[in-house]
Amino acid sequence: MATQYQIVPGSMGAMAQQSGKTIAETFVSASCVILVDTSGSMEQKDSRGGQSRYQVACEELAALQQSLPGKLAVISFSDEVMFCPSGIPHPFCGGTNMVKALYFAKMADVPGM
């Protein structure tokens, strides 16, 4: 399982390191913002192969980032919200505040992009 210190290949953080640009400069090239629920329910081990929902979400998200390098901005949410340039959603494990996540993501909603 990924840790908070790893960087997913193809993530904003990986592409920034590779290109020598800042995260902000790399973020400009994002095509999509992905909101990942990391509330307590994501710890349920009822997903593929008996893994937690969070683990499967991380695996699928890593595959997406590798296939679309630098194009996906990852935002993790629960009661709190966090931009995750490493490509690994922060496992908050609290409640599910989708409204807060949508307000946070709205900042990235640039007309004409």
C-alpha positions in Angstrom: 0.0 0.0 0.0 1.2 3.5 -0.8 2.4 5.8 2.0 2.2 9.5 2.3 5.9 9.8 1.4 5.6 8.1 -2.0 4.8 9.8 -5.2 2.7 8.1 -7.8 4.2 8.0 -11.3 2.3 10.4 -13.5 1.0 12.4 -10.5 1.3 16.2 -10.4 4.2 15.8 -8.0 6.0 13.3 -10.2 5.6 15.5 -13.3 6.7 18.6 -11.4 9.9 16.8 -10.3 10.5 15.3 -13.7 10.1 18.7 -15.5 11.7 20.9 -12.9 8.6 23.0 -12.6 6.6 23.9 -9.5 3.4 22.1 -8.5 1.5 25.3 -9.5 3.0 25.3 -13.0 2.2 21.7 -13.4 -1.3 22.2 -12.1 -2.0 24.5 -15.1 -1.8 21.5 -17.4 -4.4 19.5 -15.5 -7.4 18.4 -17.5 -9.4 16.9 -14.7 -9.9 17.3 -10.9 -10.6 14.0 -9.2 -12.3 14.1 -5.8 -11.6 11.0 -3.7 -13.8 10.2 -0.7 -11.4 9.2 2.2 -14.0 9.1 4.9 -14.2 6.4 7.5 -16.5 4.2 5.3 -13.6 3.9 2.8 -11.8 1.6 5.3 -14.5 -1.1 4.8 -12.8 -4.2 3.5 -15.6 -5.2 1.0 -13.7 -4.4 -2.2 -11.7 -6.4 -4.7 -9.8 -9.2 -3.1 -11.0 -8.3 0.4 -9.1 -5.0 0.2 -10.5 -1.8 1.7 -12.3 0.6 -0.6 -9.5 3.1 0.0 -6.8 0.6 -1.2 -8.7 -0.2 -4.4 -9.4 3.5 -5.0 -5.7 4.2 -4.6 -4.8 1.4 -7.0 -7.3 2.6 -9.7 -6.2 6.2 -9.2 -2.5 5.3 -9.7 -3.4 3.5 -12.9 -5.3 6.5 -14.2 -2.4 8.9 -13.3 0.1 6.7 -15.1 -2.1 6.6 -18.2 -2.7 10.4 -18.1 0.6 11.8 -16.7 0.2 15.3 -15.2 -3.4 15.6 -16.3 -5.2 14.7 -13.0 -5.4 16.9 -9.9 -6.2 14.7 -6.9 -8.3 16.1 -4.0 -8.9 14.0 -0.9 -11.9 14.7 1.3 -13.7 13.7 4.4 -14.5 16.3 7.1 -11.4 18.0 5.7 -10.2 18.6 2.2 -6.7 18.4 0.8 -5.0 18.8 -2.6 -2.7 15.7 -3.0 0.0 16.4 -5.6 1.7 13.1 -4.7 -1.3 11.4 -6.2 -2.1 9.5 -3.0 -5.3 10.6 -1.3 -4.9 11.5 2.4 -6.8 8.9 4.5 -8.8 11.3 6.8 -11.3 8.6 8.0 -13.9 11.1 9.3 -17.3 12.0 8.0 -18.2 12.8 4.4 -18.4 16.5 3.6 -19.0 16.6 -0.2 -20.1 20.2 -0.1 -16.8 21.3 1.4 -14.9 19.3 -1.2 -16.9 20.8 -4.1 -16.2 24.3 -2.8 -12.5 23.5 -2.5 -12.4 22.1 -6.1 -14.3 25.1 -7.5 -11.1 27.1 -7.1 -9.7 25.0 -9.9 -12.7 25.6 -12.2 -11.1 28.0 -14.6 -13.4 29.0 -17.5 -12.1 28.2 -20.9 -9.8 25.4 -19.8 
